[in-house]
Structure formats: structure tokens, C-alpha cells
Amino acid sequence: MAAPLLIFITGGVRSGKSSFAEKMAFNLAINMGGQLNYLASGVASDQEMRERIAKHQQDRVAGESSWRTIEQSLHIGEIANMFGSQDIILLDCVTTLLNNELFSINQIWDESFLSTVKEKIVTGIKQIRNRGKVLIVVSNEVFHESFAENELVFTYGKLLGQIHQQLVMAADQAYLVEMGVPILMKGVRS
């Protein structure tokens, strides 16, 4: 049996990365078989986020495929046992997951806390990968912005960059989506 695949997809806000990831998951399910799973990390904390979540939910319902949606905004590794070896899993998105983990408790962002959060996210994603057939992980590319003026934003960006590096290192494929165009940065197109 082939090892589970990890595919990492990043891009700017509204770059088309989620649509690309959903189409990829759908095509993989057709070609490889397996149940489609949408692992959503978003929390409807304001009107814009409620609208984005509703749009993503509507897109999945209106599509040709049958998605099982799992909402998990924290402690992503705790649900790894929900998946089986035939599952195609799409996690959207790491940026939101990191935000949720950092702000879910009132905690000083010292090195120990940040290291724990990073390890929890990376380990949880790897646990899910090892359970399914394919795990597609979506994240935001926020590194084109200047972080120097705000220490909190700088720390967040640095931590996200470290998580991205670890995930890309473990990934079989990595894509950058720019203006709706996916660019393969690592691996071979399947």
C-alpha cells in the first residue's frame, strides 16, 4: 500500500487556493477512490468570517461531490482517529488554526508557548496524514507584508513561516496559488 500523500497549498487571501484545493481533492477522489472530508478550522467570529464559511459550505453542497465536513478549530490532532485509510482530507486552513491556537487562551507568547503551539499543529497534521490516503493542507501566504512595526504580527508571521517550512519539508507536493494560477513548487504533478 502506498504511503499517505501530503499536499501543501498556499497563496494570498482570495488567490483561489481553496477552490484549487477542493478541485484537486475531488479529482483525487475520482481517480483514487475514497471519501472526501473537509476539515474546517474557521470560527464565525465576525460577519465577514460567517459569510466566508457560508460560501465554502455552499460551494461544497452545490458541487458534484459528497463532502463530510468536520469543524475543528483547535487541537487538530485530537480528531485523527476519525479518518480511515481511504479518506481524502482537505484541511482549510493552517493560518486560521494557528490564530485559534494562539488566541484561545490568555497566554504570554514566550518561546515555550510558541514552540508548544507549533508542535501541536505540525504533529496533529502529520497524525491526520498518517490516517488518510491524501491530506491536502491549505494556508495563507502572508509573507509579502511588512511585519517589522508590530511585534505581535512579527511573532505570528515568524511562527507561521516555521510551520510552513516543516509542512513543505514533509509534503509530497507544494503549490503556490497566485491570481488563481497554481504553481507547483515541490514534487511532481499527479
Secondary structure as GFF3:
##gff-version 3
##sequence-region A 1 190
A	DSSP	beta_strand	5	11	.	.	.	ID=ss1
A	DSSP	alpha_helix	17	32	.	.	.	ID=ss2
A	DSSP	beta_strand	36	40	.	.	.	ID=ss3
A	DSSP	alpha_helix	47	62	.	.	.	ID=ss4
A	DSSP	beta_strand	67	71	.	.	.	ID=ss5
A	DSSP	three_ten_helix	76	82	.	.	.	ID=ss6
A	DSSP	beta_strand	88	92	.	.	.	ID=ss7
A	DSSP	alpha_helix	94	103	.	.	.	ID=ss8
A	DSSP	alpha_helix	111	131	.	.	.	ID=ss9
A	DSSP	beta_strand	134	140	.	.	.	ID=ss10
A	DSSP	alpha_helix	151	170	.	.	.	ID=ss11
A	DSSP	beta_strand	173	178	.	.	.	ID=ss12
A	DSSP	beta_strand	181	186	.	.	.	ID=ss13
###
